[in-house]
Amino acid sequence: MKRLTVLLLSLLPLAAAAQKAKDSFDVFYREHVGKSGYMTVEVTSDMLRLLNAGEGREEEWGTIGSIRLVTEKKPAEQFLVRIRQIVAAQGYKLMTTVVEGDRHTAVYFKSSGNPRRSDCITIIAGKENIVVNIVGDFDIEKLSSLSTMKFHPR
């Protein structure tokens, strides 16, 4: 009986880790790829550098690993509940909120590790619900400067 109890107690951290992995943006994103009523987009760091080639800011884009977004065309509360659960479970910190009419925007950020892995999730709730995830090696200041960059498709 003691062995069984010890075994069960030793499995608890694994169960918690499995739940945390389930509550990740990666899983959220994959759940919506190809589903009717949703649009998903993923832009890699190579594409970001290519789009900005010759602008002298390639290094700034090089710090971004990926940008992914999920758009829900007909807003449903469950979509927002799910992404907010992920934000809470993964330890993101609320950085800012903006309310403009019926559109509510919240920006969450977390950073860890060496090399640094930064992760930003922006939730835009309104007539369409949009979730944007940016992952890479950046801080909030660099992320702000990236928002002024323009794409110049060839």
Sine and cosine of phi, psi and omega as CSV:
sin_phi,cos_phi,sin_psi,cos_psi,sin_omega,cos_omega
0.00,0.00,-0.65,0.76,0.02,-1.00
-0.89,0.45,-0.64,0.76,0.00,-1.00
-0.89,0.45,-0.67,0.74,0.02,-1.00
-0.89,0.46,-0.67,0.74,0.02,-1.00
-0.90,0.44,-0.70,0.71,0.02,-1.00
-0.89,0.46,-0.68,0.74,0.02,-1.00
-0.88,0.48,-0.73,0.69,0.00,-1.00
-0.89,0.45,-0.67,0.74,0.03,-1.00
-0.90,0.43,-0.58,0.81,0.01,-1.00
-0.95,0.32,-0.38,0.93,0.01,-1.00
-1.00,0.09,-0.26,0.96,-0.02,-1.00
-0.84,0.54,-0.71,0.70,0.03,-1.00
-0.88,0.48,-0.57,0.82,0.04,-1.00
-0.91,0.41,-0.65,0.76,0.03,-1.00
-0.90,0.43,-0.66,0.75,0.02,-1.00
-0.91,0.42,-0.65,0.76,0.03,-1.00
-0.91,0.41,-0.63,0.78,0.03,-1.00
-0.90,0.45,-0.66,0.75,0.03,-1.00
-0.91,0.41,-0.64,0.76,0.00,-1.00
-0.91,0.42,-0.63,0.78,0.04,-1.00
-0.90,0.43,-0.60,0.80,0.04,-1.00
-0.91,0.42,-0.55,0.84,0.01,-1.00
-1.00,-0.04,0.86,0.51,0.02,-1.00
-0.79,-0.61,0.35,-0.94,0.03,-1.00
-0.91,0.42,-0.56,0.83,0.03,-1.00
-0.82,0.57,-0.74,0.68,0.01,-1.00
-0.91,0.41,-0.71,0.70,0.02,-1.00
-0.83,0.56,-0.73,0.68,-0.01,-1.00
-0.87,0.48,-0.78,0.63,-0.02,-1.00
-0.87,0.49,-0.54,0.84,0.02,-1.00
-0.89,0.46,-0.39,0.92,-0.09,-1.00
-0.95,-0.30,-0.19,0.98,0.00,-1.00
-0.89,0.46,0.81,-0.59,0.07,-1.00
0.98,0.21,0.01,1.00,-0.01,-1.00
-0.99,0.10,0.62,-0.78,0.05,-1.00
-0.88,0.47,0.69,-0.73,0.02,-1.00
1.00,-0.03,-0.03,1.00,-0.02,-1.00
-0.77,-0.63,0.50,-0.87,0.15,-0.99
-0.83,-0.55,0.74,-0.68,0.07,-1.00
-0.85,-0.53,0.61,-0.80,0.01,-1.00
-0.68,-0.74,0.68,-0.74,0.12,-0.99
-0.76,-0.65,0.79,-0.61,0.03,-1.00
-0.88,-0.48,0.84,-0.54,-0.03,-1.00
-1.00,0.06,0.22,-0.98,0.02,-1.00
-0.89,0.45,-0.58,0.82,0.04,-1.00
-0.88,0.47,-0.68,0.74,0.01,-1.00
-0.92,0.40,-0.64,0.76,0.02,-1.00
-0.88,0.48,-0.69,0.72,0.03,-1.00
-0.90,0.43,-0.66,0.75,0.00,-1.00
-0.89,0.45,-0.69,0.73,-0.01,-1.00
-0.90,0.43,-0.44,0.90,-0.04,-1.00
-0.95,-0.31,0.22,0.98,-0.02,-1.00
-0.84,0.54,0.71,-0.71,0.04,-1.00
1.00,0.08,-0.06,1.00,-0.02,-1.00
-1.00,-0.03,-0.10,0.99,0.02,-1.00
0.98,0.19,0.17,0.99,-0.02,-1.00
-0.84,-0.55,0.35,0.94,-0.03,-1.00
-0.85,0.53,-0.59,0.81,0.00,-1.00
-0.88,0.48,-0.62,0.78,0.00,-1.00
-0.90,0.43,-0.68,0.74,0.03,-1.00
-0.94,0.35,-0.48,0.88,-0.02,-1.00
-0.89,0.45,-0.32,0.95,0.01,-1.00
-0.99,0.13,-0.18,0.98,0.01,-1.00
-1.00,-0.03,0.82,-0.57,0.03,-1.00
-0.98,0.18,-0.68,0.73,0.02,-1.00
-0.25,-0.97,0.40,-0.92,0.16,-0.99
-0.80,-0.60,0.82,-0.57,0.02,-1.00
-0.78,-0.63,0.56,-0.83,0.08,-1.00
-0.64,-0.77,0.47,-0.88,0.07,-1.00
-0.79,-0.61,0.80,-0.60,0.04,-1.00
-0.90,-0.44,0.76,-0.66,0.07,-1.00
-0.97,-0.24,0.91,-0.42,-0.13,-0.99
-0.95,0.30,-0.56,0.83,0.07,-1.00
-0.89,-0.46,0.98,-0.18,-0.12,-0.99
-0.81,0.58,0.72,-0.69,0.10,-0.99
-0.72,-0.69,0.63,-0.77,-0.07,-1.00
-0.87,0.49,-0.55,0.83,-0.05,-1.00
-0.87,0.49,-0.58,0.81,0.04,-1.00
-0.85,0.53,-0.75,0.66,-0.01,-1.00
-0.93,0.36,-0.63,0.78,0.04,-1.00
-0.86,0.51,-0.71,0.71,-0.03,-1.00
-0.89,0.46,-0.73,0.68,-0.03,-1.00
-0.94,0.35,-0.56,0.83,0.05,-1.00
-0.93,0.37,-0.55,0.84,0.09,-1.00
-0.90,0.45,-0.67,0.75,0.01,-1.00
-0.90,0.44,-0.71,0.70,0.02,-1.00
-0.85,0.53,-0.70,0.72,0.00,-1.00
-0.93,0.37,-0.70,0.71,-0.06,-1.00
-0.92,0.38,-0.52,0.86,-0.07,-1.00
-1.00,-0.04,-0.01,1.00,0.10,-0.99
0.98,0.19,0.45,0.89,0.09,-1.00
-0.93,0.36,0.51,-0.86,0.05,-1.00
-0.95,-0.30,0.72,-0.69,0.06,-1.00
-0.94,0.35,0.82,-0.57,-0.02,-1.00
-0.98,-0.19,-0.65,0.76,-0.02,-1.00
-0.32,-0.95,0.42,-0.91,0.13,-0.99
-0.74,-0.68,0.53,-0.85,0.05,-1.00
-0.69,-0.72,0.76,-0.65,0.07,-1.00
-0.87,-0.49,0.85,-0.53,0.02,-1.00
-0.70,-0.71,0.97,-0.26,-0.08,-1.00
0.89,0.46,-0.81,-0.58,0.02,-1.00
-1.00,-0.09,0.14,0.99,0.02,-1.00
-0.99,-0.17,0.82,-0.57,0.03,-1.00
-0.90,-0.44,0.81,-0.59,-0.01,-1.00
-0.86,-0.51,0.72,-0.69,0.06,-1.00
-0.74,-0.67,0.71,-0.71,0.01,-1.00
-0.91,-0.42,0.81,-0.58,-0.01,-1.00
-0.88,-0.47,0.53,-0.85,-0.08,-1.00
-0.59,-0.80,0.58,-0.82,0.20,-0.98
-0.51,-0.86,0.44,-0.90,-0.03,-1.00
-0.56,-0.83,0.62,-0.78,0.00,-1.00
-0.33,-0.94,0.23,-0.97,0.17,-0.99
0.99,0.12,0.12,-0.99,0.07,-1.00
-0.61,-0.79,0.96,-0.29,0.15,0.99
-0.93,0.36,0.40,-0.92,-0.07,-1.00
-0.89,0.45,0.68,-0.74,0.15,-0.99
-0.87,-0.49,0.92,-0.38,0.03,-1.00
-0.97,-0.23,0.52,-0.85,-0.08,-1.00
-0.59,-0.81,0.84,-0.54,0.00,-1.00
-0.85,-0.53,0.76,-0.65,0.09,-1.00
-0.86,-0.51,0.81,-0.59,0.07,-1.00
-0.92,-0.39,0.80,-0.60,0.02,-1.00
-0.92,-0.38,0.84,-0.54,0.03,-1.00
-0.89,-0.46,0.91,-0.41,-0.03,-1.00
-0.93,-0.37,0.76,-0.65,0.00,-1.00
-0.02,-1.00,-0.69,-0.73,0.02,-1.00
-0.90,0.43,-0.50,0.86,0.18,-0.98
-0.81,-0.59,0.61,-0.79,0.11,-0.99
-0.99,-0.12,0.75,-0.66,-0.04,-1.00
-0.76,-0.65,0.71,-0.70,0.09,-1.00
-0.83,-0.56,0.81,-0.59,0.01,-1.00
-0.89,-0.46,0.73,-0.68,0.02,-1.00
-0.84,-0.54,0.82,-0.57,0.05,-1.00
-0.88,-0.48,0.80,-0.60,-0.03,-1.00
-0.81,-0.59,0.67,-0.74,0.05,-1.00
0.20,-0.98,-0.38,-0.93,0.04,-1.00
-0.94,-0.34,1.00,-0.06,-0.04,-1.00
-0.41,-0.91,0.27,-0.96,0.14,-0.99
-0.89,-0.46,0.05,-1.00,-0.05,-1.00
-0.86,0.51,-0.63,0.77,0.00,-1.00
-0.89,0.46,-0.71,0.70,0.01,-1.00
-0.91,0.42,-0.64,0.77,0.02,-1.00
-0.87,0.49,-0.65,0.76,0.04,-1.00
-0.89,0.45,-0.66,0.75,0.00,-1.00
-0.93,0.37,-0.53,0.85,0.03,-1.00
-0.92,0.39,-0.45,0.89,-0.02,-1.00
-0.93,0.36,-0.25,0.97,0.02,-1.00
-1.00,-0.03,-0.10,1.00,-0.03,-1.00
-0.97,0.26,0.51,-0.86,0.00,-1.00
-0.89,-0.46,0.58,-0.82,0.10,-1.00
-0.99,0.11,0.66,-0.76,0.05,-1.00
-0.81,-0.59,0.98,0.21,0.00,-1.00
-0.89,0.46,0.58,-0.81,-0.03,-1.00
-1.00,-0.05,0.00,0.00,0.00,0.00
